[in-house]
Amino acid sequence: MTVTMTGDLSGTLHRFLTRYSAQARNKEIARTLVEAAGRGEPNAVARHWSPGTTRVPALACDSILAEDDRVTLRISAVDGEDPRCLVVELRFDDHGRLVEHRGFPVHAVAG
């Protein structure tokens, strides 16, 4: 018995794998932005963390979710004794370029 992929199944599989690899690429770019911001390199994440200043505390990516062309991160840092958290939403184009970003401060929960 010979198994062949039909055009419909092949196209569906291609779209799924393409979307999955784009989401994985976008998540990796988002992680890299967080790491760079934590080193003090200016980028979209750093601008949301400390607007108007160049000082960014060491950052940790607590969670990361990707769906379609968007990646959402929960980022935390301890600046002195005050833990701070930020939720950042990033949107990428088909080539992995950041085209939109927004940040939302959230209250850190100790413990």
C-alpha positions in Angstrom: 0.0 0.0 0.0 1.3 3.4 -1.0 0.6 6.4 1.2 0.5 9.8 -0.6 -0.4 13.2 0.7 -3.3 14.8 -0.9 -3.0 18.5 -1.9 -5.4 19.5 0.9 -3.5 17.6 3.6 -0.2 18.8 2.3 -1.3 22.4 2.2 -2.7 22.2 5.7 0.5 20.6 7.1 2.6 23.2 5.4 0.5 26.1 6.9 0.7 24.5 10.3 4.5 24.0 10.2 5.0 27.5 8.8 2.9 29.0 11.5 4.6 27.0 14.2 8.1 27.9 13.1 7.2 31.6 12.8 5.8 31.5 16.4 9.0 29.7 17.6 11.1 32.3 15.8 9.1 35.2 17.3 9.4 33.8 20.8 13.1 33.5 20.4 13.3 37.1 19.2 11.2 38.2 22.2 13.5 36.3 24.6 16.5 38.0 23.0 14.9 41.4 23.4 14.4 40.8 27.2 18.0 39.6 27.6 19.3 42.6 25.7 17.1 45.0 27.8 18.4 43.4 31.0 22.0 44.1 29.8 21.0 47.8 29.3 20.7 47.7 25.5 18.0 50.0 24.3 15.1 48.3 22.6 11.3 48.1 22.7 11.2 46.1 26.0 13.6 48.5 27.7 11.5 51.5 26.7 8.4 50.0 28.4 10.4 49.0 31.5 11.7 52.3 32.5 10.4 55.2 30.3 12.5 58.3 30.3 15.6 56.6 31.9 18.5 54.5 30.6 18.7 52.3 33.7 17.0 48.9 33.4 17.2 46.4 36.2 18.1 42.8 35.5 15.1 41.2 33.9 13.7 37.7 33.9 11.1 36.3 31.5 8.6 34.5 33.7 6.3 33.3 30.9 6.0 33.6 27.2 3.0 32.8 24.9 2.8 33.0 21.1 -0.2 33.0 18.9 -0.3 33.9 15.3 2.0 37.0 14.9 1.9 38.0 18.6 4.1 37.2 21.5 3.1 38.0 25.1 5.7 38.0 27.9 5.5 38.4 31.6 8.7 40.0 32.8 9.9 40.6 36.3 12.7 42.3 38.1 13.7 43.3 41.6 14.8 46.9 41.6 16.1 47.4 45.1 13.6 45.6 47.3 10.6 46.4 45.2 9.6 43.6 42.8 8.1 44.9 39.6 6.4 43.1 36.7 5.5 44.0 33.2 3.4 42.3 30.6 4.6 43.1 27.1 2.8 42.3 23.9 4.9 42.2 20.7 3.7 41.8 17.1 5.9 40.6 14.3 5.6 40.7 10.6 6.1 37.7 8.3 9.9 38.3 8.3 10.3 38.4 12.1 10.5 42.2 12.3 8.9 43.9 15.3 6.1 46.1 14.0 4.1 46.8 17.2 4.6 46.7 20.9 2.9 47.7 24.1 3.6 47.2 27.8 1.4 47.0 30.8 2.7 47.3 34.4 1.2 44.7 36.8 1.6 44.3 40.5 4.1 41.6 41.5 2.9 39.0 43.9 5.4 37.9 46.5 5.9 34.3 47.3 
